[in-house]
Amino acid sequence: MATVVRLTRAGRKKRPFYRIVVTDSRKRRDGGYIESIGYYNPMTEPETIKFDAERLEYWKSVGAKLSDRVERITK
């Protein structure tokens, strides 16, 4: 199974809120996920980013790929 760490959208219309999740790469963007490891809220000033760095490192160590956006916001 190819796992990927990516964003899944939540929130309402024109007020996005994203969860940082680990999922199977073949699932849809908002489909089921294996584990939720944090969130990203671009609507606050400054943007709110909270994630479990320990779990992110674990998933990277077992071969999960990071999406471009997740890689950029978790630096």
mmCIF file of the N, C-alpha and C atoms, coordinates in Angstrom:
data_MODEL
# 
_entry.id   MODEL 
# 
loop_
_atom_site.group_PDB 
_atom_site.id 
_atom_site.type_symbol 
_atom_site.label_atom_id 
_atom_site.label_alt_id 
_atom_site.label_comp_id 
_atom_site.label_asym_id 
_atom_site.label_entity_id 
_atom_site.label_seq_id 
_atom_site.pdbx_PDB_ins_code 
_atom_site.Cartn_x 
_atom_site.Cartn_y 
_atom_site.Cartn_z 
_atom_site.occupancy 
_atom_site.B_iso_or_equiv 
_atom_site.pdbx_formal_charge 
_atom_site.auth_seq_id 
_atom_site.auth_comp_id 
_atom_site.auth_asym_id 
_atom_site.auth_atom_id 
_atom_site.pdbx_PDB_model_num 
ATOM 1   N N  . MET A 1 1  ? 0.850   -1.181 0.000  1.00 0.00 ? 1  MET A N  1 
ATOM 2   C CA . MET A 1 1  ? 0.000   0.000  0.000  1.00 0.00 ? 1  MET A CA 1 
ATOM 3   C C  . MET A 1 1  ? 0.895   1.243  0.000  1.00 0.00 ? 1  MET A C  1 
ATOM 4   N N  . ALA A 1 2  ? 0.646   2.142  -0.924 1.00 0.00 ? 2  ALA A N  1 
ATOM 5   C CA . ALA A 1 2  ? 1.400   3.393  -1.003 1.00 0.00 ? 2  ALA A CA 1 
ATOM 6   C C  . ALA A 1 2  ? 0.701   4.443  -0.144 1.00 0.00 ? 2  ALA A C  1 
ATOM 7   N N  . THR A 1 3  ? 1.380   4.862  0.916  1.00 0.00 ? 3  THR A N  1 
ATOM 8   C CA . THR A 1 3  ? 0.773   5.856  1.804  1.00 0.00 ? 3  THR A CA 1 
ATOM 9   C C  . THR A 1 3  ? 1.320   7.242  1.488  1.00 0.00 ? 3  THR A C  1 
ATOM 10  N N  . VAL A 1 4  ? 0.486   8.228  1.739  1.00 0.00 ? 4  VAL A N  1 
ATOM 11  C CA . VAL A 1 4  ? 0.854   9.610  1.480  1.00 0.00 ? 4  VAL A CA 1 
ATOM 12  C C  . VAL A 1 4  ? 0.297   10.484 2.603  1.00 0.00 ? 4  VAL A C  1 
ATOM 13  N N  . VAL A 1 5  ? 1.067   11.519 2.962  1.00 0.00 ? 5  VAL A N  1 
ATOM 14  C CA . VAL A 1 5  ? 0.617   12.496 3.954  1.00 0.00 ? 5  VAL A CA 1 
ATOM 15  C C  . VAL A 1 5  ? 0.151   13.698 3.160  1.00 0.00 ? 5  VAL A C  1 
ATOM 16  N N  . ARG A 1 6  ? -1.125  14.029 3.284  1.00 0.00 ? 6  ARG A N  1 
ATOM 17  C CA . ARG A 1 6  ? -1.686  15.128 2.505  1.00 0.00 ? 6  ARG A CA 1 
ATOM 18  C C  . ARG A 1 6  ? -2.782  15.843 3.276  1.00 0.00 ? 6  ARG A C  1 
ATOM 19  N N  . LEU A 1 7  ? -3.316  16.909 2.649  1.00 0.00 ? 7  LEU A N  1 
ATOM 20  C CA . LEU A 1 7  ? -4.379  17.689 3.263  1.00 0.00 ? 7  LEU A CA 1 
ATOM 21  C C  . LEU A 1 7  ? -5.738  17.168 2.818  1.00 0.00 ? 7  LEU A C  1 
ATOM 22  N N  . THR A 1 8  ? -6.687  17.182 3.729  1.00 0.00 ? 8  THR A N  1 
ATOM 23  C CA . THR A 1 8  ? -8.072  16.885 3.390  1.00 0.00 ? 8  THR A CA 1 
ATOM 24  C C  . THR A 1 8  ? -8.895  18.088 3.841  1.00 0.00 ? 8  THR A C  1 
ATOM 25  N N  . ARG A 1 9  ? -9.803  18.518 2.992  1.00 0.00 ? 9  ARG A N  1 
ATOM 26  C CA . ARG A 1 9  ? -10.540 19.748 3.252  1.00 0.00 ? 9  ARG A CA 1 
ATOM 27  C C  . ARG A 1 9  ? -11.724 19.527 4.189  1.00 0.00 ? 9  ARG A C  1 
ATOM 28  N N  . ALA A 1 10 ? -11.893 20.485 5.081  1.00 0.00 ? 10 ALA A N  1 
ATOM 29  C CA . ALA A 1 10 ? -13.050 20.525 5.970  1.00 0.00 ? 10 ALA A CA 1 
ATOM 30  C C  . ALA A 1 10 ? -13.502 21.985 5.986  1.00 0.00 ? 10 ALA A C  1 
ATOM 31  N N  . GLY A 1 11 ? -14.409 22.319 6.848  1.00 0.00 ? 11 GLY A N  1 
ATOM 32  C CA . GLY A 1 11 ? -14.880 23.699 6.901  1.00 0.00 ? 11 GLY A CA 1 
ATOM 33  C C  . GLY A 1 11 ? -16.037 23.909 5.947  1.00 0.00 ? 11 GLY A C  1 
ATOM 34  N N  . ARG A 1 12 ? -16.514 25.139 5.896  1.00 0.00 ? 12 ARG A N  1 
ATOM 35  C CA . ARG A 1 12 ? -17.669 25.393 5.043  1.00 0.00 ? 12 ARG A CA 1 
ATOM 36  C C  . ARG A 1 12 ? -17.262 26.153 3.786  1.00 0.00 ? 12 ARG A C  1 
ATOM 37  N N  . LYS A 1 13 ? -18.220 26.493 2.997  1.00 0.00 ? 13 LYS A N  1 
ATOM 38  C CA . LYS A 1 13 ? -17.987 27.178 1.735  1.00 0.00 ? 13 LYS A CA 1 
ATOM 39  C C  . LYS A 1 13 ? -17.239 28.495 1.945  1.00 0.00 ? 13 LYS A C  1 
ATOM 40  N N  . LYS A 1 14 ? -16.169 28.666 1.207  1.00 0.00 ? 14 LYS A N  1 
ATOM 41  C CA . LYS A 1 14 ? -15.314 29.862 1.245  1.00 0.00 ? 14 LYS A CA 1 
ATOM 42  C C  . LYS A 1 14 ? -14.619 30.084 2.581  1.00 0.00 ? 14 LYS A C  1 
ATOM 43  N N  . ARG A 1 15 ? -14.623 29.097 3.460  1.00 0.00 ? 15 ARG A N  1 
ATOM 44  C CA . ARG A 1 15 ? -13.928 29.151 4.747  1.00 0.00 ? 15 ARG A CA 1 
ATOM 45  C C  . ARG A 1 15 ? -13.175 27.836 4.940  1.00 0.00 ? 15 ARG A C  1 
ATOM 46  N N  . PRO A 1 16 ? -12.128 27.583 4.142  1.00 0.00 ? 16 PRO A N  1 
ATOM 47  C CA . PRO A 1 16 ? -11.464 26.281 4.201  1.00 0.00 ? 16 PRO A CA 1 
ATOM 48  C C  . PRO A 1 16 ? -10.700 26.051 5.504  1.00 0.00 ? 16 PRO A C  1 
ATOM 49  N N  . PHE A 1 17 ? -10.644 24.807 5.868  1.00 0.00 ? 17 PHE A N  1 
ATOM 50  C CA . PHE A 1 17 ? -9.904  24.322 7.021  1.00 0.00 ? 17 PHE A CA 1 
ATOM 51  C C  . PHE A 1 17 ? -9.395  22.956 6.599  1.00 0.00 ? 17 PHE A C  1 
ATOM 52  N N  . TYR A 1 18 ? -8.149  22.664 6.823  1.00 0.00 ? 18 TYR A N  1 
ATOM 53  C CA . TYR A 1 18 ? -7.576  21.411 6.326  1.00 0.00 ? 18 TYR A CA 1 
ATOM 54  C C  . TYR A 1 18 ? -7.043  20.561 7.463  1.00 0.00 ? 18 TYR A C  1 
ATOM 55  N N  . ARG A 1 19 ? -7.226  19.252 7.348  1.00 0.00 ? 19 ARG A N  1 
ATOM 56  C CA . ARG A 1 19 ? -6.616  18.296 8.268  1.00 0.00 ? 19 ARG A CA 1 
ATOM 57  C C  . ARG A 1 19 ? -5.403  17.697 7.561  1.00 0.00 ? 19 ARG A C  1 
ATOM 58  N N  . ILE A 1 20 ? -4.344  17.467 8.304  1.00 0.00 ? 20 ILE A N  1 
ATOM 59  C CA . ILE A 1 20 ? -3.170  16.789 7.767  1.00 0.00 ? 20 ILE A CA 1 
ATOM 60  C C  . ILE A 1 20 ? -3.351  15.315 8.116  1.00 0.00 ? 20 ILE A C  1 
ATOM 61  N N  . VAL A 1 21 ? -3.493  14.476 7.090  1.00 0.00 ? 21 VAL A N  1 
ATOM 62  C CA . VAL A 1 21 ? -3.823  13.075 7.306  1.00 0.00 ? 21 VAL A CA 1 
ATOM 63  C C  . VAL A 1 21 ? -2.871  12.152 6.556  1.00 0.00 ? 21 VAL A C  1 
ATOM 64  N N  . VAL A 1 22 ? -2.789  10.922 7.046  1.00 0.00 ? 22 VAL A N  1 
ATOM 65  C CA . VAL A 1 22 ? -2.054  9.854  6.369  1.00 0.00 ? 22 VAL A CA 1 
ATOM 66  C C  . VAL A 1 22 ? -3.105  8.966  5.725  1.00 0.00 ? 22 VAL A C  1 
ATOM 67  N N  . THR A 1 23 ? -2.969  8.729  4.430  1.00 0.00 ? 23 THR A N  1 
ATOM 68  C CA . THR A 1 23 ? -3.979  7.963  3.713  1.00 0.00 ? 23 THR A CA 1 
ATOM 69  C C  . THR A 1 23 ? -3.343  7.123  2.611  1.00 0.00 ? 23 THR A C  1 
ATOM 70  N N  . ASP A 1 24 ? -4.108  6.215  2.078  1.00 0.00 ? 24 ASP A N  1 
ATOM 71  C CA . ASP A 1 24 ? -3.709  5.439  0.906  1.00 0.00 ? 24 ASP A CA 1 
ATOM 72  C C  . ASP A 1 24 ? -3.746  6.394  -0.288 1.00 0.00 ? 24 ASP A C  1 
ATOM 73  N N  . SER A 1 25 ? -2.735  6.360  -1.116 1.00 0.00 ? 25 SER A N  1 
ATOM 74  C CA . SER A 1 25 ? -2.637  7.311  -2.223 1.00 0.00 ? 25 SER A CA 1 
ATOM 75  C C  . SER A 1 25 ? -3.750  7.153  -3.249 1.00 0.00 ? 25 SER A C  1 
ATOM 76  N N  . ARG A 1 26 ? -4.427  6.010  -3.264 1.00 0.00 ? 26 ARG A N  1 
ATOM 77  C CA . ARG A 1 26 ? -5.492  5.781  -4.241 1.00 0.00 ? 26 ARG A CA 1 
ATOM 78  C C  . ARG A 1 26 ? -6.848  6.321  -3.795 1.00 0.00 ? 26 ARG A C  1 
ATOM 79  N N  . LYS A 1 27 ? -6.949  6.739  -2.544 1.00 0.00 ? 27 LYS A N  1 
ATOM 80  C CA . LYS A 1 27 ? -8.223  7.278  -2.043 1.00 0.00 ? 27 LYS A CA 1 
ATOM 81  C C  . LYS A 1 27 ? -8.453  8.695  -2.534 1.00 0.00 ? 27 LYS A C  1 
ATOM 82  N N  . ARG A 1 28 ? -9.728  9.115  -2.543 1.00 0.00 ? 28 ARG A N  1 
ATOM 83  C CA . ARG A 1 28 ? -10.065 10.488 -2.913 1.00 0.00 ? 28 ARG A CA 1 
ATOM 84  C C  . ARG A 1 28 ? -9.565  11.463 -1.849 1.00 0.00 ? 28 ARG A C  1 
ATOM 85  N N  . ARG A 1 29 ? -9.544  12.749 -2.207 1.00 0.00 ? 29 ARG A N  1 
ATOM 86  C CA . ARG A 1 29 ? -9.022  13.772 -1.302 1.00 0.00 ? 29 ARG A CA 1 
ATOM 87  C C  . ARG A 1 29 ? -9.714  13.733 0.064  1.00 0.00 ? 29 ARG A C  1 
ATOM 88  N N  . ASP A 1 30 ? -11.035 13.652 0.071  1.00 0.00 ? 30 ASP A N  1 
ATOM 89  C CA . ASP A 1 30 ? -11.780 13.667 1.329  1.00 0.00 ? 30 ASP A CA 1 
ATOM 90  C C  . ASP A 1 30 ? -12.270 12.285 1.730  1.00 0.00 ? 30 ASP A C  1 
ATOM 91  N N  . GLY A 1 31 ? -11.668 11.242 1.155  1.00 0.00 ? 31 GLY A N  1 
ATOM 92  C CA . GLY A 1 31 ? -12.055 9.875  1.503  1.00 0.00 ? 31 GLY A CA 1 
ATOM 93  C C  . GLY A 1 31 ? -11.535 9.509  2.883  1.00 0.00 ? 31 GLY A C  1 
ATOM 94  N N  . GLY A 1 32 ? -11.632 8.237  3.221  1.00 0.00 ? 32 GLY A N  1 
ATOM 95  C CA . GLY A 1 32 ? -11.175 7.787  4.531  1.00 0.00 ? 32 GLY A CA 1 
ATOM 96  C C  . GLY A 1 32 ? -9.670  7.931  4.672  1.00 0.00 ? 32 GLY A C  1 
ATOM 97  N N  . TYR A 1 33 ? -9.194  7.937  5.898  1.00 0.00 ? 33 TYR A N  1 
ATOM 98  C CA . TYR A 1 33 ? -7.766  8.068  6.145  1.00 0.00 ? 33 TYR A CA 1 
ATOM 99  C C  . TYR A 1 33 ? -7.335  7.132  7.262  1.00 0.00 ? 33 TYR A C  1 
ATOM 100 N N  . ILE A 1 34 ? -6.039  6.886  7.340  1.00 0.00 ? 34 ILE A N  1 
ATOM 101 C CA . ILE A 1 34 ? -5.474  5.991  8.345  1.00 0.00 ? 34 ILE A CA 1 
ATOM 102 C C  . ILE A 1 34 ? -5.327  6.713  9.674  1.00 0.00 ? 34 ILE A C  1 
ATOM 103 N N  . GLU A 1 35 ? -4.758  7.925  9.632  1.00 0.00 ? 35 GLU A N  1 
ATOM 104 C CA . GLU A 1 35 ? -4.519  8.680  10.861 1.00 0.00 ? 35 GLU A CA 1 
ATOM 105 C C  . GLU A 1 35 ? -4.512  10.170 10.564 1.00 0.00 ? 35 GLU A C  1 
ATOM 106 N N  . SER A 1 36 ? -5.091  10.945 11.461 1.00 0.00 ? 36 SER A N  1 
ATOM 107 C CA . SER A 1 36 ? -5.048  12.405 11.367 1.00 0.00 ? 36 SER A CA 1 
ATOM 108 C C  . SER A 1 36 ? -3.931  12.874 12.295 1.00 0.00 ? 36 SER A C  1 
ATOM 109 N N  . ILE A 1 37 ? -2.970  13.636 11.751 1.00 0.00 ? 37 ILE A N  1 
ATOM 110 C CA . ILE A 1 37 ? -1.818  14.027 12.565 1.00 0.00 ? 37 ILE A CA 1 
ATOM 111 C C  . ILE A 1 37 ? -1.738  15.531 12.822 1.00 0.00 ? 37 ILE A C  1 
ATOM 112 N N  . GLY A 1 38 ? -2.719  16.289 12.330 1.00 0.00 ? 38 GLY A N  1 
ATOM 113 C CA . GLY A 1 38 ? -2.696  17.717 12.602 1.00 0.00 ? 38 GLY A CA 1 
ATOM 114 C C  . GLY A 1 38 ? -3.708  18.476 11.772 1.00 0.00 ? 38 GLY A C  1 
ATOM 115 N N  . TYR A 1 39 ? -3.578  19.811 11.788 1.00 0.00 ? 39 TYR A N  1 
ATOM 116 C CA . TYR A 1 39 ? -4.479  20.637 10.996 1.00 0.00 ? 39 TYR A CA 1 
ATOM 117 C C  . TYR A 1 39 ? -3.770  21.888 10.518 1.00 0.00 ? 39 TYR A C  1 
ATOM 118 N N  . TYR A 1 40 ? -4.381  22.540 9.529  1.00 0.00 ? 40 TYR A N  1 
ATOM 119 C CA . TYR A 1 40 ? -3.858  23.769 8.926  1.00 0.00 ? 40 TYR A CA 1 
ATOM 120 C C  . TYR A 1 40 ? -5.045  24.673 8.649  1.00 0.00 ? 40 TYR A C  1 
ATOM 121 N N  . ASN A 1 41 ? -5.003  25.900 9.197  1.00 0.00 ? 41 ASN A N  1 
ATOM 122 C CA . ASN A 1 41 ? -6.082  26.857 8.998  1.00 0.00 ? 41 ASN A CA 1 
ATOM 123 C C  . ASN A 1 41 ? -5.517  28.105 8.324  1.00 0.00 ? 41 ASN A C  1 
ATOM 124 N N  . PRO A 1 42 ? -5.724  28.251 7.003  1.00 0.00 ? 42 PRO A N  1 
ATOM 125 C CA . PRO A 1 42 ? -5.174  29.402 6.293  1.00 0.00 ? 42 PRO A CA 1 
ATOM 126 C C  . PRO A 1 42 ? -5.972  30.690 6.497  1.00 0.00 ? 42 PRO A C  1 
ATOM 127 N N  . MET A 1 43 ? -7.128  30.628 7.140  1.00 0.00 ? 43 MET A N  1 
ATOM 128 C CA . MET A 1 43 ? -8.002  31.788 7.276  1.00 0.00 ? 43 MET A CA 1 
ATOM 129 C C  . MET A 1 43 ? -7.669  32.680 8.473  1.00 0.00 ? 43 MET A C  1 
ATOM 130 N N  . THR A 1 44 ? -6.868  32.203 9.396  1.00 0.00 ? 44 THR A N  1 
ATOM 131 C CA . THR A 1 44 ? -6.498  33.024 10.546 1.00 0.00 ? 44 THR A CA 1 
ATOM 132 C C  . THR A 1 44 ? -5.285  33.882 10.198 1.00 0.00 ? 44 THR A C  1 
ATOM 133 N N  . GLU A 1 45 ? -5.056  34.899 10.973 1.00 0.00 ? 45 GLU A N  1 
ATOM 134 C CA . GLU A 1 45 ? -3.901  35.771 10.742 1.00 0.00 ? 45 GLU A CA 1 
ATOM 135 C C  . GLU A 1 45 ? -3.036  35.762 11.985 1.00 0.00 ? 45 GLU A C  1 
ATOM 136 N N  . PRO A 1 46 ? -1.858  35.184 12.016 1.00 0.00 ? 46 PRO A N  1 
ATOM 137 C CA . PRO A 1 46 ? -1.212  34.422 10.951 1.00 0.00 ? 46 PRO A CA 1 
ATOM 138 C C  . PRO A 1 46 ? -1.822  33.031 10.810 1.00 0.00 ? 46 PRO A C  1 
ATOM 139 N N  . GLU A 1 47 ? -1.469  32.346 9.732  1.00 0.00 ? 47 GLU A N  1 
ATOM 140 C CA . GLU A 1 47 ? -2.013  31.002 9.485  1.00 0.00 ? 47 GLU A CA 1 
ATOM 141 C C  . GLU A 1 47 ? -1.683  30.072 10.649 1.00 0.00 ? 47 GLU A C  1 
ATOM 142 N N  . THR A 1 48 ? -2.646  29.227 11.027 1.00 0.00 ? 48 THR A N  1 
ATOM 143 C CA . THR A 1 48 ? -2.462  28.291 12.128 1.00 0.00 ? 48 THR A CA 1 
ATOM 144 C C  . THR A 1 48 ? -2.077  26.927 11.581 1.00 0.00 ? 48 THR A C  1 
ATOM 145 N N  . ILE A 1 49 ? -0.954  26.416 12.056 1.00 0.00 ? 49 ILE A N  1 
ATOM 146 C CA . ILE A 1 49 ? -0.495  25.090 11.652 1.00 0.00 ? 49 ILE A CA 1 
ATOM 147 C C  . ILE A 1 49 ? -0.133  24.333 12.915 1.00 0.00 ? 49 ILE A C  1 
ATOM 148 N N  . LYS A 1 50 ? -0.762  23.189 13.131 1.00 0.00 ? 50 LYS A N  1 
ATOM 149 C CA . LYS A 1 50 ? -0.448  22.366 14.289 1.00 0.00 ? 50 LYS A CA 1 
ATOM 150 C C  . LYS A 1 50 ? -0.406  20.918 13.837 1.00 0.00 ? 50 LYS A C  1 
ATOM 151 N N  . PHE A 1 51 ? 0.695   20.239 14.116 1.00 0.00 ? 51 PHE A N  1 
ATOM 152 C CA . PHE A 1 51 ? 0.804   18.830 13.747 1.00 0.00 ? 51 PHE A CA 1 
ATOM 153 C C  . PHE A 1 51 ? 1.734   18.127 14.722 1.00 0.00 ? 51 PHE A C  1 
ATOM 154 N N  . ASP A 1 52 ? 1.603   16.816 14.778 1.00 0.00 ? 52 ASP A N  1 
ATOM 155 C CA . ASP A 1 52 ? 2.413   15.974 15.650 1.00 0.00 ? 52 ASP A CA 1 
ATOM 156 C C  . ASP A 1 52 ? 3.683   15.596 14.887 1.00 0.00 ? 52 ASP A C  1 
ATOM 157 N N  . ALA A 1 53 ? 4.784   16.282 15.184 1.00 0.00 ? 53 ALA A N  1 
ATOM 158 C CA . ALA A 1 53 ? 6.041   16.067 14.457 1.00 0.00 ? 53 ALA A CA 1 
ATOM 159 C C  . ALA A 1 53 ? 6.561   14.641 14.638 1.00 0.00 ? 53 ALA A C  1 
ATOM 160 N N  . GLU A 1 54 ? 6.331   14.069 15.805 1.00 0.00 ? 54 GLU A N  1 
ATOM 161 C CA . GLU A 1 54 ? 6.798   12.707 16.064 1.00 0.00 ? 54 GLU A CA 1 
ATOM 162 C C  . GLU A 1 54 ? 6.099   11.707 15.139 1.00 0.00 ? 54 GLU A C  1 
ATOM 163 N N  . ARG A 1 55 ? 4.781   11.853 14.991 1.00 0.00 ? 55 ARG A N  1 
ATOM 164 C CA . ARG A 1 55 ? 4.037   10.950 14.101 1.00 0.00 ? 55 ARG A CA 1 
ATOM 165 C C  . ARG A 1 55 ? 4.394   11.187 12.642 1.00 0.00 ? 55 ARG A C  1 
ATOM 166 N N  . LEU A 1 56 ? 4.648   12.440 12.266 1.00 0.00 ? 56 LEU A N  1 
ATOM 167 C CA . LEU A 1 56 ? 5.057   12.751 10.898 1.00 0.00 ? 56 LEU A CA 1 
ATOM 168 C C  . LEU A 1 56 ? 6.386   12.071 10.584 1.00 0.00 ? 56 LEU A C  1 
ATOM 169 N N  . GLU A 1 57 ? 7.327   12.134 11.501 1.00 0.00 ? 57 GLU A N  1 
ATOM 170 C CA . GLU A 1 57 ? 8.625   11.475 11.292 1.00 0.00 ? 57 GLU A CA 1 
ATOM 171 C C  . GLU A 1 57 ? 8.460   9.962  11.211 1.00 0.00 ? 57 GLU A C  1 
ATOM 172 N N  . TYR A 1 58 ? 7.568   9.402  12.038 1.00 0.00 ? 58 TYR A N  1 
ATOM 173 C CA . TYR A 1 58 ? 7.321   7.965  11.971 1.00 0.00 ? 58 TYR A CA 1 
ATOM 174 C C  . TYR A 1 58 ? 6.825   7.558  10.590 1.00 0.00 ? 58 TYR A C  1 
ATOM 175 N N  . TRP A 1 59 ? 5.823   8.268  10.075 1.00 0.00 ? 59 TRP A N  1 
ATOM 176 C CA . TRP A 1 59 ? 5.258   7.912  8.772  1.00 0.00 ? 59 TRP A CA 1 
ATOM 177 C C  . TRP A 1 59 ? 6.268   8.100  7.660  1.00 0.00 ? 59 TRP A C  1 
ATOM 178 N N  . LYS A 1 60 ? 7.107   9.127  7.758  1.00 0.00 ? 60 LYS A N  1 
ATOM 179 C CA . LYS A 1 60 ? 8.159   9.301  6.757  1.00 0.00 ? 60 LYS A CA 1 
ATOM 180 C C  . LYS A 1 60 ? 9.160   8.146  6.820  1.00 0.00 ? 60 LYS A C  1 
ATOM 181 N N  . SER A 1 61 ? 9.452   7.674  8.032  1.00 0.00 ? 61 SER A N  1 
ATOM 182 C CA . SER A 1 61 ? 10.428  6.590  8.196  1.00 0.00 ? 61 SER A CA 1 
ATOM 183 C C  . SER A 1 61 ? 9.925   5.259  7.644  1.00 0.00 ? 61 SER A C  1 
ATOM 184 N N  . VAL A 1 62 ? 8.626   5.065  7.609  1.00 0.00 ? 62 VAL A N  1 
ATOM 185 C CA . VAL A 1 62 ? 8.094   3.809  7.066  1.00 0.00 ? 62 VAL A CA 1 
ATOM 186 C C  . VAL A 1 62 ? 7.712   3.936  5.595  1.00 0.00 ? 62 VAL A C  1 
ATOM 187 N N  . GLY A 1 63 ? 8.078   5.063  4.965  1.00 0.00 ? 63 GLY A N  1 
ATOM 188 C CA . GLY A 1 63 ? 7.936   5.181  3.519  1.00 0.00 ? 63 GLY A CA 1 
ATOM 189 C C  . GLY A 1 63 ? 6.802   6.025  2.992  1.00 0.00 ? 63 GLY A C  1 
ATOM 190 N N  . ALA A 1 64 ? 6.091   6.736  3.852  1.00 0.00 ? 64 ALA A N  1 
ATOM 191 C CA . ALA A 1 64 ? 4.999   7.585  3.373  1.00 0.00 ? 64 ALA A CA 1 
ATOM 192 C C  . ALA A 1 64 ? 5.580   8.808  2.666  1.00 0.00 ? 64 ALA A C  1 
ATOM 193 N N  . LYS A 1 65 ? 4.982   9.176  1.546  1.00 0.00 ? 65 LYS A N  1 
ATOM 194 C CA . LYS A 1 65 ? 5.404   10.367 0.804  1.00 0.00 ? 65 LYS A CA 1 
ATOM 195 C C  . LYS A 1 65 ? 4.607   11.562 1.310  1.00 0.00 ? 65 LYS A C  1 
ATOM 196 N N  . LEU A 1 66 ? 5.217   12.745 1.260  1.00 0.00 ? 66 LEU A N  1 
ATOM 197 C CA . LEU A 1 66 ? 4.529   13.979 1.639  1.00 0.00 ? 66 LEU A CA 1 
ATOM 198 C C  . LEU A 1 66 ? 4.080   14.699 0.375  1.00 0.00 ? 66 LEU A C  1 
ATOM 199 N N  . SER A 1 67 ? 2.867   15.240 0.402  1.00 0.00 ? 67 SER A N  1 
ATOM 200 C CA . SER A 1 67 ? 2.417   16.042 -0.723 1.00 0.00 ? 67 SER A CA 1 
ATOM 201 C C  . SER A 1 67 ? 3.229   17.334 -0.736 1.00 0.00 ? 67 SER A C  1 
ATOM 202 N N  . ASP A 1 68 ? 3.229   18.032 -1.864 1.00 0.00 ? 68 ASP A N  1 
ATOM 203 C CA . ASP A 1 68 ? 3.999   19.275 -1.974 1.00 0.00 ? 68 ASP A CA 1 
ATOM 204 C C  . ASP A 1 68 ? 3.588   20.288 -0.920 1.00 0.00 ? 68 ASP A C  1 
ATOM 205 N N  . ARG A 1 69 ? 2.294   20.457 -0.742 1.00 0.00 ? 69 ARG A N  1 
ATOM 206 C CA . ARG A 1 69 ? 1.778   21.449 0.202  1.00 0.00 ? 69 ARG A CA 1 
ATOM 207 C C  . ARG A 1 69 ? 2.158   21.074 1.638  1.00 0.00 ? 69 ARG A C  1 
ATOM 208 N N  . VAL A 1 70 ? 1.999   19.815 2.016  1.00 0.00 ? 70 VAL A N  1 
ATOM 209 C CA . VAL A 1 70 ? 2.340   19.386 3.380  1.00 0.00 ? 70 VAL A CA 1 
ATOM 210 C C  . VAL A 1 70 ? 3.832   19.559 3.626  1.00 0.00 ? 70 VAL A C  1 
ATOM 211 N N  . GLU A 1 71 ? 4.638   19.230 2.642  1.00 0.00 ? 71 GLU A N  1 
ATOM 212 C CA . GLU A 1 71 ? 6.076   19.398 2.792  1.00 0.00 ? 71 GLU A CA 1 
ATOM 213 C C  . GLU A 1 71 ? 6.430   20.866 3.023  1.00 0.00 ? 71 GLU A C  1 
ATOM 214 N N  . ARG A 1 72 ? 5.746   21.761 2.330  1.00 0.00 ? 72 ARG A N  1 
ATOM 215 C CA . ARG A 1 72 ? 6.015   23.184 2.457  1.00 0.00 ? 72 ARG A CA 1 
ATOM 216 C C  . ARG A 1 72 ? 5.569   23.741 3.806  1.00 0.00 ? 72 ARG A C  1 
ATOM 217 N N  . ILE A 1 73 ? 4.404   23.331 4.304  1.00 0.00 ? 73 ILE A N  1 
ATOM 218 C CA . ILE A 1 73 ? 3.908   23.928 5.553  1.00 0.00 ? 73 ILE A CA 1 
ATOM 219 C C  . ILE A 1 73 ? 4.480   23.291 6.818  1.00 0.00 ? 73 ILE A C  1 
ATOM 220 N N  . THR A 1 74 ? 5.097   22.114 6.713  1.00 0.00 ? 74 THR A N  1 
ATOM 221 C CA . THR A 1 74 ? 5.635   21.452 7.911  1.00 0.00 ? 74 THR A CA 1 
ATOM 222 C C  . THR A 1 74 ? 7.124   21.696 8.115  1.00 0.00 ? 74 THR A C  1 
ATOM 223 N N  . LYS A 1 75 ? 7.728   22.535 7.318  1.00 0.00 ? 75 LYS A N  1 
ATOM 224 C CA . LYS A 1 75 ? 9.162   22.819 7.490  1.00 0.00 ? 75 LYS A CA 1 
ATOM 225 C C  . LYS A 1 75 ? 9.420   23.622 8.741  1.00 0.00 ? 75 LYS A C  1 
# 
